[in-house]
Amino acid sequence: MDTEPDAPVTEADLHAWMDGELPEERRGEVERHLAGNPDLARRFDRYRAQRAMLQDTFGPLIERPLPAALVPPYARTAGRPAVRA
């Protein structure tokens, strides 16, 4: 990802911005780019809405341990408990 302040805004920049991982010095340029491109801004608004819906729907599942049937035998360790399915 190019972080030069005057570099063109890339798709990688846009996704990093959406994920909150864009360097601070690049954020203003990306936000100005979005302000000047309403179709692109709407697309990323839809991505954010979709991400929020997926997080609300599946987020709690991420914290649950894998069922024992899904954990390969070589990956079972004391720090990674499996739940009996």
C-alpha positions as CSV (number, residue, x, y, z in Angstrom):
1,M,0.0,0.0,0.0
2,D,1.4,3.4,-1.0
3,T,1.5,5.8,1.9
4,E,2.9,8.9,0.1
5,P,0.5,11.8,0.7
6,D,0.1,12.8,-2.9
7,A,0.0,9.2,-4.3
8,P,-3.2,8.1,-6.1
9,V,-5.8,6.5,-3.8
10,T,-5.8,2.7,-4.4
11,E,-8.4,0.0,-3.6
12,A,-6.0,-1.2,-0.9
13,D,-6.0,2.3,0.7
14,L,-9.8,2.3,0.6
15,H,-10.0,-1.1,2.3
16,A,-7.4,-0.2,4.9
17,W,-9.4,3.0,5.6
18,M,-12.6,1.0,6.1
19,D,-10.8,-1.5,8.4
20,G,-9.3,1.3,10.5
21,E,-5.8,0.3,9.4
22,L,-4.9,3.2,7.2
23,P,-1.9,5.3,8.5
24,E,-3.1,8.6,9.9
25,E,-1.1,10.6,7.4
26,R,-3.0,9.0,4.5
27,R,-6.5,9.2,6.0
28,G,-7.3,12.8,5.0
29,E,-6.4,12.1,1.3
30,V,-8.6,9.0,1.2
31,E,-11.5,10.8,2.8
32,R,-11.1,13.7,0.3
33,H,-11.1,11.2,-2.5
34,L,-14.3,9.6,-1.2
35,A,-15.9,13.0,-0.8
36,G,-15.2,13.7,-4.4
37,N,-16.4,10.3,-5.6
38,P,-20.0,9.8,-4.3
39,D,-20.5,6.5,-6.1
40,L,-17.3,5.1,-4.5
41,A,-18.4,6.5,-1.1
42,R,-21.8,4.8,-1.4
43,R,-20.1,1.5,-2.4
44,F,-17.9,1.6,0.8
45,D,-21.0,2.6,2.9
46,R,-22.6,-0.6,1.6
47,Y,-19.4,-2.6,2.5
48,R,-19.5,-1.1,6.0
49,A,-23.2,-2.0,6.4
50,Q,-22.6,-5.5,5.2
51,R,-19.6,-5.9,7.6
52,A,-21.7,-4.7,10.5
53,M,-24.5,-7.2,9.6
54,L,-22.0,-10.0,9.4
55,Q,-20.4,-9.0,12.7
56,D,-23.8,-8.9,14.4
57,T,-24.8,-12.3,12.9
58,F,-21.6,-14.3,13.2
59,G,-19.4,-12.3,15.6
60,P,-20.4,-14.3,18.7
61,L,-19.4,-17.5,17.0
62,I,-15.8,-16.4,16.5
63,E,-15.2,-16.5,20.3
64,R,-16.5,-20.1,20.6
65,P,-14.0,-22.9,20.6
66,L,-14.0,-25.3,17.6
67,P,-15.9,-28.5,18.0
68,A,-13.5,-31.5,18.5
69,A,-14.5,-33.0,15.2
70,L,-13.1,-29.9,13.4
71,V,-9.8,-29.6,15.2
72,P,-7.1,-31.8,13.6
73,P,-5.4,-34.1,16.1
74,Y,-2.0,-32.5,15.6
75,A,-3.5,-29.1,16.4
76,R,-5.0,-30.0,19.8
77,T,-3.1,-28.4,22.6
78,A,-3.7,-27.5,26.2
79,G,-4.1,-23.9,25.2
80,R,-6.8,-24.7,22.6
81,P,-9.6,-26.6,24.1
82,A,-12.1,-28.3,21.8
83,V,-15.8,-28.7,22.6
84,R,-17.4,-32.1,22.1
85,A,-19.9,-31.8,19.3
